[in-house]
Amino acid sequence: MPLPLFPLRLLPLPGETVGLHVFEPRYQALFNELEAMQVTEFGIPFCHDNKIWRVGATMRLVTVQKRMEGGKRDVAVTSTGLFRLNSMDETSQAVPYPVGEVEAMTDWAHWPLGTACAASRDALVEEMKERDLRVSNLENQGLVRLVQHLGIDAMQRAEILSQHRVEDMQRLLLERLELTRKLVQQTPLEGGAFFVN
């Protein structure tokens, strides 16, 4: 399906709300259409070092927080889903902003965590509890929600979620979980000056 695109170095996951500063005229035009409800959704494909990745977030406008001269504005947008980007056209004569052909990832909420990731998550949760660290968002989560609450950046999110097979996502997530657990193990115990190894 065709979707207006706003490439950014962000990968919001479903349910997350982010703030954007809209200043380029082509994206001002997109947000004029969103405000007029001529367009209901747009996509944020993940972009890094001028490379557009094949994974992105479907977004909706929540509110315009501030308007400035020349059509610039600060807005809040929320993610309603994920997509794979099949192609992108930045030279369309019909609209000034990029448009892409995307395939919605409708099954993201059902991607299994897998046995190895679940065991690693549980071990991480136990390590965090021993150090009185907050763990409520990590327990009993599926693959995408664990990626969301693990505290990893947009690049790491994109690396995991751009994989075509769930098994490959699980493998990369397992690596991230194990690294996070090692970092937690290096956190000094309360009141102590020495690191636990």
C-alpha positions in Angstrom: 0.0 0.0 0.0 1.3 3.5 -0.7 2.2 5.6 2.4 3.6 9.1 2.8 7.1 8.8 4.3 9.1 11.0 6.7 12.5 9.2 7.0 14.1 9.8 10.4 16.7 8.2 12.7 13.9 6.9 14.9 12.0 3.7 15.1 9.0 4.2 17.4 7.3 0.9 18.3 3.5 0.5 18.5 2.1 2.6 21.3 5.0 5.0 21.6 4.5 8.7 21.2 7.3 10.9 20.0 7.7 14.6 19.4 8.8 16.0 16.0 9.9 19.4 14.9 8.6 19.9 11.3 10.5 22.5 9.4 11.2 21.3 5.8 8.5 22.6 3.4 7.8 19.1 2.0 7.0 17.7 5.4 5.1 20.9 6.3 2.9 20.0 3.3 2.5 16.4 4.7 1.4 17.7 8.1 -1.0 20.2 6.5 -2.7 17.2 5.0 -2.6 15.2 8.2 -4.2 18.2 10.1 -6.9 18.5 7.4 -7.4 14.7 7.6 -6.8 14.4 3.9 -4.1 11.8 5.0 -4.6 9.7 8.1 -1.3 8.0 8.5 2.3 8.3 7.5 5.4 6.2 7.9 8.8 6.8 9.5 11.3 4.5 7.8 14.4 4.2 9.9 17.3 6.2 8.3 20.9 6.2 9.3 23.9 7.7 7.5 21.7 8.7 4.5 20.6 5.0 4.1 16.9 4.2 4.3 16.3 0.9 6.0 13.5 -1.5 5.0 11.8 -1.3 8.3 9.6 1.5 9.7 6.8 2.6 11.9 3.3 3.6 10.8 2.3 6.8 12.5 -0.7 9.1 13.3 -0.8 12.7 14.3 -1.8 13.2 17.9 -1.6 17.0 18.3 0.2 20.1 17.1 2.0 21.4 20.2 3.4 24.6 18.9 3.1 26.6 15.6 5.9 28.9 14.4 6.6 31.2 11.5 6.6 29.9 8.0 4.5 26.8 8.7 7.1 25.2 11.1 5.5 23.3 14.0 6.2 20.9 16.9 3.9 17.9 16.8 3.3 14.7 18.8 2.8 11.5 16.8 2.1 8.0 17.8 3.1 4.6 16.3 0.2 2.3 15.4 2.2 -0.5 13.7 5.3 -1.6 11.8 6.0 -2.0 8.1 8.5 -3.3 5.6 9.5 -0.8 3.0 9.4 -2.3 -0.5 10.2 0.9 -2.5 10.3 4.7 -2.1 9.7 7.5 -4.5 11.1 10.9 -3.7 10.4 12.5 -7.0 6.6 12.1 -7.2 4.9 15.0 -9.2 1.7 14.5 -7.2 3.1 15.4 -3.7 6.3 17.1 -2.5 7.1 14.5 0.2 8.4 10.9 -0.3 5.9 8.1 -0.8 6.6 4.4 -0.4 5.1 1.1 -1.1 5.0 -0.7 2.2 3.9 -4.0 3.6 2.3 -3.9 7.0 3.8 -6.2 9.6 0.4 -7.1 11.0 1.6 -10.1 13.0 4.3 -8.3 15.1 2.3 -8.8 18.4 2.4 -12.5 17.9 6.1 -13.0 17.2 7.3 -15.5 19.7 10.2 -14.7 22.0 11.6 -18.3 21.8 13.0 -20.5 24.5 16.5 -19.1 24.5 15.4 -15.5 24.7 12.8 -16.2 27.4 15.5 -17.9 29.5 17.9 -15.1 29.0 15.2 -12.5 29.8 14.3 -14.4 33.0 18.0 -14.5 34.0 18.3 -10.7 33.3 15.2 -10.1 35.4 16.7 -12.1 38.3 20.0 -10.2 38.1 18.1 -6.9 38.1 15.9 -7.9 41.1 19.1 -8.7 43.1 20.2 -5.1 42.5 16.8 -3.6 43.2 16.5 -2.4 39.6 13.1 -1.8 38.0 12.0 -4.9 36.0 8.2 -4.6 35.6 8.4 -3.7 31.8 10.7 -6.7 31.1 8.7 -9.5 32.6 6.2 -11.5 30.5 6.9 -9.6 27.3 6.8 -10.8 23.7 9.6 -10.1 21.2 8.6 -6.5 20.1 7.7 -5.4 23.6 10.9 -6.7 25.0 12.9 -4.8 22.3 10.9 -1.8 23.3 11.5 -2.0 27.0 15.1 -3.3 26.9 16.4 0.3 26.6 18.2 -0.1 23.2 18.6 2.6 20.7 16.9 3.0 17.3 19.8 1.5 15.4 19.6 -1.7 17.5 15.9 -1.8 17.2 16.2 -1.5 13.4 18.9 -4.2 13.2 16.6 -6.7 15.1 13.3 -5.8 13.4 14.6 -5.6 9.9 15.3 -9.3 9.8 12.8 -11.2 7.6 12.7 -14.3 9.8 11.5 -14.3 13.4 14.4 -16.8 14.3 16.9 -14.2 13.1 15.2 -11.5 15.2 15.4 -13.9 18.2 19.1 -14.5 17.6 19.9 -10.8 17.6 17.7 -10.1 20.6 19.4 -12.9 22.5 22.8 -11.2 21.9 21.4 -7.9 23.2 19.9 -9.6 26.3 23.2 -11.4 27.1 25.1 -8.1 26.7 22.6 -6.3 28.9 22.9 -9.0 31.6 26.7 -8.7 31.6 26.4 -5.0 32.0 24.0 -5.4 34.9 26.4 -7.9 36.5 29.1 -5.2 36.4 26.9 -2.7 38.3 28.2 -2.3 41.8 26.0 -3.6 44.6 24.2 -1.0 46.7 26.7 0.8 48.9 29.7 -1.1 47.4 32.6 0.2 45.5 33.6 -3.1 43.8 32.1 -4.6 40.7 30.7 -8.1 40.8 32.3 -10.4 38.2 
